[in-house]
Amino acid sequence: MNAHRKYPNFLSKFKTASRKKLSGDSAFKIIVMLIACNIFLIIGLMIFKIAQNSWLSIQTYGINFLWGTTWQPFPPNPSTPPSFGALPLIWGTLVTSAIALFLGVPISLGISLALSEFAPRSFNYVISFFVELLAAIPSVIYGLWGIIILIPFLQNNVFPYAQTVLGFLPFFQGTIRGSSVLTGGIILAIMIIPTISAISRDVFAAVPSSQREAIIALGATRWEKARIVMRYGRSGVIGAIMLGLGRAVGETMAITMVIGNSFNMFTSLFEPGSTLASIVANEFTEASSPPVYISALMEVGLILFALAIVVNASARLVIWRSTRKIKEVEMF
Amino acid sequence: MRSYRFRKLENRIMISLAYVALVIALIPLASILIETISNGLSAMSFSLFFEEIPPLGQSGGGIGPAIQGTLIVVALASIMGVPIGVFSGIYLAEFRQSRIASVARFLNDVLTNVPSIVLGIFGWVLVVVAIGWSVIAGAVALAIMMIPIVTRTTEEAIKLVPVNIREAAIALGVPRWKTTLTVVLSSAKKGIATGILLAVARISGETAPLLLTILGSRFWFSGFTQPTAALPLTIFNFSQSPFRTVDLPRAWGASLILIFIVLAINIIVRYATREKYG
């Protein structure tokens, strides 16, 4: 195939008339390359500009910013300088994401197994469509639904029950609030389900049918077959989970609307909290002065950016390695 | 070895659990759709579409500027983002072996996963600092969000074009660039259009980037360098209102319009590409 495609170029060496065509090709190549190189500009500028604007905060607080636990843009005593530390935000991000994974992963795996292994094909098509719709709903609508439907429901029906059952754990003690870290985690779980289940369904679909046939030939039940499929697609599923984690870490609006937005080093999940993303959404437009306030919010954005890139890049790496492995095996 | 009866029971339980997971995931979807449609429909009125946004807690008025603002910002973002996205996609597909292409593809993936609030911050440092809260700043932030989606889908669509169509054009003496721009693009146009539509659906619902760039307003569009309203921002503002009885119906009305736009695009795309899944 390739040799055929190169043939006209090979011919053109012998034809002077085609020199014009050749230059058209290289001009085209340069133009589209320049447009594609915009991406370098965008990413470079993004890192540079955000880092530049958070420089004031980085200089003032140094590495202590990462484990400081005060957030006082306007200290009660006006003579003391404002102080900022991001630990409760990082804690809030980690805890809400962990809750999201804890609740979302088993459900997502169930969905993808149901779709790829158990359900009939026609059913499969309709249900995948609905699961994808879940991904298409704007996050602000999740937030509105969270405020009006989910919070009262959880506060009245679920949280009191959770406290009586799990109240011996420190995470489930104290006053129950609707706008809390746990609500934030639950809404994130709903939002990452479509991501994880769509990718793991594709991973399961890519498992060669010889694996399934072999285990069925040994007399396995459908669940035992599904277990083999899961084991085979293990690393792809880990990648899918990490992409879901990436989405949970970066999610902004829905969680801002339900988490309660208090700068709080919480222990109980019923307390309100904040995440890296929510504090920026919540305070940025009001943070006109002092300049170090905006700079601190920028640095929070920078931390979030770095966190999201690390999580997503490792997810891609895992998925890439697992699909390569599956492809290699398919060749035999 | 476990007994056959135990394995059969385990099989039943696990399969039912998988279906239960499916049902659990669909409950929030059903609840969101039902609440939005029922609350949104009861908030529908002529004035909702065509009147300015009242201050929080005040009855009357509508969300006209928000609808207008969303259309303008999304259109402007598409004008900026679509050509860059499509041509980057062409580069990635046509010159896919080059080193630049593989780095660009990786960065494209990185950009896809940048949290939306970070794009908002970027729009702020890039545009708002220079010209203030404005439509342009919002459009830039949304365009940056759009580019990686359009690039990726264009690349995939072009890769699906059969080699023999390309070879036929080249055999007729058409130069390569012309082959790409005419023959290849026109056979990939459905896939590219799908990508553009999905990107439009995605950015119409985005709130976080707009929050830091177009700021929101209660009035009709008044120029590209002025703040403006947008549907997602209006939903957010109304949802934070202490005057729930007055403002929540408007939030639901705005949600219904937004969800209608987003879901209509998704359903159209799904319908147009259905034979692919068969």
Interface residues (C-beta under 8 A of the other chain):
Chain A: M1 H4 R5 P8 K21 L22 G24 D25 A27 F28 K29 I31 V32 M33 I35 A36 C37 N38 I39 F40 I42 I43 L45 M46 K49 I50 Q52 N53 P106 I107 S108 L109 G110 I111 L113 A114 L115 F118 Y125 I127 F129 F130 V131 E132 L133 L134 A136 I137 P138 S139 V140 I141 Y142 G143 L144 W145 I147 I148 I149 I190 I193 S197 T221 R222 W223 E224 A226 L243 G246 V249 G250 E251 T252 M253 M257 A277 V280 A281 F284 T285 L297 M298 G301 L304 F305 A308 I309 N312 A313 R316
Chain B: R7 K8 E10 N11 M14 I15 L17 A18 Y19 V20 A21 L22 I24 A25 L26 P28 L29 S31 I32 E35 T36 P83 I84 F87 S88 I90 Y91 L92 E94 F95 I100 A101 V103 A104 L107 N108 D109 V110 L111 N113 V114 P115 S116 I117 V118 G120 I121 F122 W124 V125 L126 I144 I147 P148 T151 V163 R166 E167 I170 A171 G173 P175 R176 W177 K178 T180 L181 A201 R202 S204 G205 E206 T207 A208 L211 L212 L215 P232 I235 F236 S239 Q240 L248 A251 W252 S255 L258 I259 V262 L263 N266 R270 Y277
